[in-house]
Amino acid sequence: MTDRPLDLPGWAQVGEKRRAHIARVTALLDRWAEQLHLDGDEAQAWHDAGRYHDALRDAPEAELRRLSAGHDLPLDVLHGPAAAAHLESLGETRAGLLAAVRWHTVGSASWDRVGRALYMADFLEPGRGFMRADRAFLAEHLPHDFDGVFRQVVRMRLEWTLREGKALFPEAVGLWNSIR
């Protein structure tokens, strides 16, 4: 399954930098799925989560707000709820995939493995410029300790959020409380 070409949906609105990020996230998810010997349906859900998670990242604010009606969130996190809502309107029914895409930027205590994997891949993908060695170690270690790596990624993301003085979303707090 690795080295699959990135096939973004026709409705995606992303620039080249975002497309490259999506490709790295999807490749990481594909690699983990292979290393974990996931069945075909779960591996496909992981791949699709990578493809869709930032598909509307560069969409106009008005479109994101229209698609994510009912979510009163800051602009920088609206692309997940908007993409999930759009997928639902197209007939997507995989609840785990929809939850993964919807909450990939803030977290969710109700995630199954696809949500947790996307959250980690989005953070650990090798194109990000910070903490390269630590993140590479965690990415390599994931197939051996999925839950342990997940706890560490959640901790690192929450610590960064607090250090930067950003708001903690209720979903992120719920995620932390569900794993500690």
Secondary structure by P-SEA (a helix, b strand, c coil): cccccccccccccccaaaaaaaaaaaaaaaaaaaaacccaaaaaaaaaaaacccccccccaaaaaaaacccccccccaaaaaaaaaaaaacccaaaaaaaaaccccccccccaaaaaaaaaaaaccccccaaaaaaaaaaaccccaaaaaaaaaaaaaaaaaaacccccaaaaaaaaacc
